[in-house]
Amino acid sequence: QVQLVESGGGLVQAGGSLRLACAASGLSFTYYLVGWFRQAPGKEREFVAACSWSGARLYYADSVKGRFAISNDNSRNTVFLQMNSLKPEDTAVYYCAVDNAGATTYYDPAMYEIWGQGTQVTVSS
């Protein structure tokens, strides 16, 4: 069973940057899609970004397009989320998740089978 561990969260001022990492351990780490989601207090979990195993397919939420970039390093079993020009509304717990079933709705958290424990990102104004 693959386990996912997120890291890289923290407190940053608006306009700053953070790089989140999602490291996989356990059995061979392959996936159809790996995604980043976030959940702010009192809100539903929302899609942020996703990419395919090959990295050829990339998806972003409109709210982060042009500011965030997802990438993967399969040799290190790690997926990254580079977050630039951060805004206070980006404050949330960020989760990575894996879909092995071939979800067509990449933005739907219910399509992802394995989740990490999350890492807190706080952006101050």
DACORJO-V651486 format. One record per backbone hydrogen bond with DSSP energy under -0.5 kcal/mol. CO is the residue of the C=O (numbers start at 0). NH is the residue of the N-H. E is the energy in kcal/mol with one decimal. If there is no record, write none. Layout:
((CO:NH:E) (CO:NH:E))
//
This chain:
((2:24:-2.4) (3:116:-0.5) (4:22:-2.7) (6:20:-2.5) (9:121:-2.8) (11:123:-2.4) (12:15:-2.3) (14:84:-0.6) (15:85:-2.3) (17:19:-0.5) (17:82:-3.3) (19:80:-2.4) (20:6:-2.1) (21:78:-2.1) (22:4:-2.2) (24:2:-2.7) (27:29:-1.1) (31:52:-0.8) (32:98:-3.0) (33:50:-2.4) (34:96:-2.2) (35:47:-2.5) (35:48:-1.6) (36:94:-3.0) (37:45:-3.2) (38:92:-2.3) (39:42:-2.3) (45:37:-2.4) (47:60:-2.6) (48:35:-3.4) (49:58:-2.6) (50:33:-2.6) (51:54:-0.8) (55:57:-0.6) (56:51:-1.8) (58:49:-2.1) (60:63:-1.6) (60:64:-1.2) (63:66:-2.4) (63:67:-2.3) (66:83:-1.9) (68:81:-3.0) (70:79:-3.2) (72:75:-1.4) (72:77:-1.8) (73:76:-0.6) (76:23:-2.5) (77:72:-3.1) (78:21:-2.5) (79:70:-1.9) (80:19:-2.7) (80:82:-0.6) (81:68:-2.3) (81:83:-0.6) (82:17:-2.2) (85:14:-3.0) (86:89:-2.4) (87:90:-1.7) (91:93:-0.5) (91:120:-2.7) (92:38:-2.1) (93:118:-1.9) (94:36:-2.9) (95:115:-2.1) (96:34:-2.9) (97:99:-0.5) (97:112:-2.0) (97:113:-1.5) (98:31:-2.2) (98:32:-2.1) (103:105:-1.0) (104:107:-1.9) (106:108:-0.7) (107:110:-1.9) (108:111:-1.6) (113:97:-2.2) (118:93:-3.1) (119:9:-0.8) (120:91:-2.0) (121:11:-2.6) (121:123:-0.6) (123:13:-2.4))
//
